[in-house]
Amino acid sequence: MSITKETLQMHLKDPAIFCCRRQKGLVISEADLEDPALFEDMIEAGLLELSSDGLRIEQVLGSTLTANVEALTPITREVLDKVNDIDEKPEKPEETCIKEKERPTTKTGRGNNMIHIEIGKAKNLEQFSLDIPIAAFEHGDTIKCEEPCGGEIETKKKEAPKTKRVFNTLKKQHIRINEVEIGSETSIKDGRITIDSAITKRAVKEDPLCKSIELDVIYPDKRHVYTDTIMDVCPIATKVEGELGHGVTKVAEGVVFMLTGVDEDGVQIHEFGSSEGYLDEKMYFGHPGCADEKDIIIRCHVVIERLSGMTRPGPFAAHKCQDYIIQAIRDELKKYDGEVIREEICEDVRRPGNPRVVLVKEIMGQGAMHDNVICPTEPCGILGGQKNVDCGNVPIMLTPNQVRDGSIHALTCIGPATKEMTRHYIREPLVEGLAADEEMDLIGVIFVGSPQVNDEKLWVSERLGSLLESLDVDGCIITTEGFGNNHIDFIQHIEQAGKRGIPVVGVSFCAYQGQLVVGNKYATAMVEENMDKGGFENNIAGCSCVTKEVATRAIAMLKNKMSGVEILPAPKKWNNDVINANNKLLGLKETELVESGTLH
């Protein structure tokens, strides 16, 4: 961001640094020089290193370049035709002057849809070069990258970096489960879960809309079985100390619940698409919201009252009755002293001096069966929680640990591939990535519902904008599940951040079928989730959602945006080669796309 004429006089004594690449023959003006107010952040990020040979702004104004010079490069006598003589008494070197080192240079270019940066010996780093990804994947002619360099970033002088401060610690004990069976009692012994076969008769009484429940167990080698639409995948986890977000939680490792359902007429409980079919072809095993490759699946199949599948109470009845069964297992897990195969320590930390960021997750809130339960009593549970629709879909702030401790139970019945199921939230890759990033100060995770009516969408989005402004954040990532109607408020959320000078990255399924139909000038950094070869909602549960690779690209993109690195326009049509190129640059595996309707 260059200096303005209004602030030039304030910075005449500051180092002269080019804000962008400049060509030989240029007569230097304030428009060519980086704003010194950004230097501190850039030095902390390793993007800039001042030089004792560098000149001051007052010494270079009006001089002509005799060589091409890269962005974020201190200006020295060797590249100028003249240096302005300034009469002044010798001054004590400023405290901000850094001991001479090999200075970093930044090269930007439009070749191969990437930005190449070469960095010398920066603080705590050896010399290396890096190709920064341009993961700006918005699609459709209506989305234009009107400001390739992003909006202006409002900055303030920050305190010197301090040691991280931990204010919540959560211990997740993963307990080994080797076997599951349906029997005559509910218990956990020697790594085996036994579920009382009669529990379904009690569970069905939890809601009058629930007509019948069936339980069965599916082992990893027996997955080529027919299944009705997959409504949810839910882990078995329980609090043994403290409340959600801190204390101790036990998680059954190697087993998950899978909820399926139809109404009395056999109509699948879904809205757009359905994952009915052979299970091994209809779930993307290993993705955050899904069962893992070696997981035992407890299938809970629920039949609800006819014609209630498209209402809020109908699908909720299925979730509520399943939760009754899971709670019985939770009660046994609390007292089970089994083998802890993995102990996960999660911390809510603050890192003063680092960029303050938030993760915004737009969740469904359009009525019908689009809803979620927030902050239940038990991890991933139902009881004690509130539905975001009943809360008016207003933004609700949670700590990262609360999210990682199962504060969201997903009720939504949108397209299977783009649906973030309950298990997704307890191990959300963006929460994990941002919380672990020592260069970030993750303030929290904001959940905001997507109303059905446009006026309500705008009202809720404005509340989000006010919250982001009040939190005084330096950047944010905004995600949404599904596509279509909720893309309207998704783009509005991006605008609410962008117009406040907050660098923002959007993450969504777009591809071919979900191309954005609305846009604004702030939607210049967009990350794609699609994993279908044709770019469609392919009815494979959990396929096109946030993965570790998506999260890594989004975090890298946010750092670029906050640093003022140029972000190039995306191709007008979705192209998975761009995603694979970005993954390769970040040392990630390539995205292997699947054929619609099958994983084979």
HELIX and SHEET records of a PDB file:
HELIX    1   1 LEU A    8  HIS A   11  5                                   4    
HELIX    2   2 GLU A   30  ASP A   32  5                                   3    
HELIX    3   3 PRO A   36  LEU A   38  5                                   3    
HELIX    4   4 PHE A   39  GLU A   44  1                                   6    
HELIX    5   5 ILE A   57  VAL A   60  1                                   4    
HELIX    6   6 ARG A   77  VAL A   79  5                                   3    
HELIX    7   7 GLY A  111  ASN A  113  5                                   3    
HELIX    8   8 ILE A  199  ALA A  203  1                                   5    
HELIX    9   9 VAL A  204  GLU A  206  5                                   3    
HELIX   10  10 PRO A  220  LYS A  222  5                                   3    
HELIX   11  11 LEU A  279  LYS A  282  1                                   4    
HELIX   12  12 PRO A  313  LYS A  335  1                                  23    
HELIX   13  13 PRO A  400  ARG A  404  1                                   5    
HELIX   14  14 PRO A  416  THR A  418  5                                   3    
HELIX   15  15 THR A  422  ILE A  426  1                                   5    
HELIX   16  16 PRO A  429  ALA A  436  1                                   8    
HELIX   17  17 ASN A  454  LEU A  471  1                                  18    
HELIX   18  18 ASN A  485  GLY A  498  1                                  14    
HELIX   19  19 LYS A  548  MET A  562  1                                  15    
HELIX   20  20 ASN A  576  LEU A  585  1                                  10    
SHEET    1   A 3 THR A 105  LYS A 107  0                                        
SHEET    2   A 3 MET A 114  ILE A 119 -1                                        
SHEET    3   A 3 PHE A 128  PRO A 133 -1                                        
SHEET    1   B 5 CYS A 210  ILE A 218  0                                        
SHEET    2   B 5 ILE A 296  ILE A 304 -1                                        
SHEET    3   B 5 GLY A 247  ASP A 263  1                                        
SHEET    4   B 5 ARG A 165  ARG A 176  1                                        
SHEET    5   B 5 VAL A 340  ARG A 350 -1                                        
SHEET    1   C 3 GLU A 179  GLY A 183  0                                        
SHEET    2   C 3 ARG A 192  ASP A 196  1                                        
SHEET    3   C 3 SER A 187  LYS A 189 -1                                        
SHEET    1   D 4 CYS A 210  ILE A 218  0                                        
SHEET    2   D 4 ILE A 296  ILE A 304 -1                                        
SHEET    3   D 4 GLY A 247  ASP A 263  1                                        
SHEET    4   D 4 ILE A 230  GLU A 241 -1                                        
SHEET    1   E 2 TYR A 226  THR A 227  0                                        
SHEET    2   E 2 GLY A 277  TYR A 278 -1                                        
SHEET    1   F 6 ILE A 396  LEU A 398  0                                        
SHEET    2   F 6 ASP A 441  SER A 450 -1                                        
SHEET    3   F 6 ARG A 356  MET A 364  1                                        
SHEET    4   F 6 GLY A 475  THR A 480  1                                        
SHEET    5   F 6 VAL A 504  SER A 508  1                                        
SHEET    6   F 6 MET A 526  GLU A 528  1                                        
SHEET    1   G 3 GLN A 386  LYS A 387  0                                        
SHEET    2   G 3 ASN A 372  ILE A 374 -1                                        
SHEET    3   G 3 ILE A 408  ALA A 410 -1                                        
END                                                                             
